Amino acid sequence: MGEGEVPGRVRADRATRLRGDDRGAAAVEFALLLPVVFLIIAGIVDFGTVFFTKIELTNAAREGARAAVTGSIVVDVQARALAALPGVNGPSVPGPVVCPVPGVGTATVIVEAPAGWRLLKPALNLLGAGSALPTTLSAKAVMKCGG
């Protein structure tokens, strides 16, 4: 031990040198966790949007089926179903089945719209898993004619 050195201090200095410098460790941890946190937030936002779209499609299909059982023509059924989708982009109502005779059979309306994956699909495409998400959402409503 040298002159003027404190015995405990020598051990502490040696331990600090052996442990290394911790500067920058927080930045590295942040850089490693940021993509994971981003994916979680993107998933919450995108799944919320997709669930909203699915609920709107279900309500629109039900509204179109109500119009179909009241004796409306196909064009009116499509217009009524599309009018029930104010917050959905690019919806379609492919060939609804209206009641041919009141009180006989069922009316069927299918409503479709593209799934709006704004954040999650591009992020999953980077990982090669973007195809796991659906590209089109649909809802189907069937009601008994005249009943």
N, C-alpha and C positions, 0 to 999 in steps of 0.2 A: 504494500500500500504506500502511496506517495505521501509527500508532506502536505498537510492541510486537507486531506481527503477524508470524507466521512464514510465509515464502512458500509452502511446501508445504501448510500448514494451510489457507490460504485456498482453494486448489484442492480440497482434500478436503471442506471445508464446502460449497462450491458444488456439487460432485458429489453429495453426500448430499442436498442440497435438490432437485436435478434428478431424482434417482432416485426420490424419494418415500419414503414410510414403508412398511416391509414387515410391520408389525404386522397380524395378522388374515389374512395370506396362508395360513398353515397351516390355519386354520379353514375358509376357502373351499375349499381343496384337499380337505380331509376331507369337507366337505359334497358336493362333486362326486363323489368316489370311493365314498362310503358306499353309495349305491344299487347300484353295480356289484358291490361286494364282497358285499353282501347277496344279490344275484341269484346269484352264483357259489356261495355257501354254501347257499342255498335249493335250487339245482339239485343240488348234491352230496347233500343230505339226501333230497330227493324222489326223485331217480333211484335212490338206494340202496333206498328203501322200495318203489319200483315193481319194481326188479329182484328184491327179496326176494319180493314178491307173485307175480311171474311164475314164479320157481323153485318156489314152493309150489304154484301152479296146475298146473305141469307134473308135479310129483310126485303130486299128487292125481289127475290124469287117468290117469297110469300105474297108480296103485293101483286106481282104478275099473275100468280095462281088465283088470287081472289078475282082479278079481272077476267081471267080465263073461264071461271065457273059461272060468271054472270052473263055469258053469252056474247062477250066482246069478240071482235075479229082479231086475227093474229097481229096486225099492225098496232092496234090499240093496246094489246097485251104487252108487246115489246116497248111501246112508248111509256106505259105506266111503270113497267119494271125499271126502265132506264131513268125515269123521273125520280125514282126512289134512291138513286145513287149520286147525290150531289158531290160527295167527297172522294169519288173513285175515278181514277184516270183509265180511259180505254175500255170501258165495259162493253159487253155484247150479250145479246139474248138470241142464241141460235135456235130457230124453229120451235117455238112453244106449241104444245098440243092443247087446243081448246076443246071444249065440250061440243061434240057433234049434235047431240040431242040433249036438252035439259033433263037432268035426272038420270042419265045413263053414262057409265064410264067414269074416267078421271081426267083431270087436266094436269099437265106437267109443264113446268117452266124451269129451265136451266139458265143461270146467269153466270158469265165468266168475265174475268178481268186479269190482267197481268199482275204478278206479284211484284211489289215495289221494294226490292232489296237494294237500298241505296249504299249502305256501308258494309254490310256483312258479306254479300256476294263477292264484291271485288276483293275484300280481305281474304276470303276463303279461296278465291281463285289463285291467289299468290301461293297458297299451300296445296293447291291441286284438288280442293274439296268443294269447289263452287257448284258442281253439278248435283250435290246432295240436296240443295234447296229447290223447292218447286218453282217453276217459272210462271205457271198459271194457277189461279185459284178459281174454284167454282162452287156454286150452291144450287141445290135442286129442291123444288117444292112440288108436292103432289097433293091435289085436293079432289075430293069426290064431287062430281057434277050434281048441282041442284040439291046438295045435302048439307 
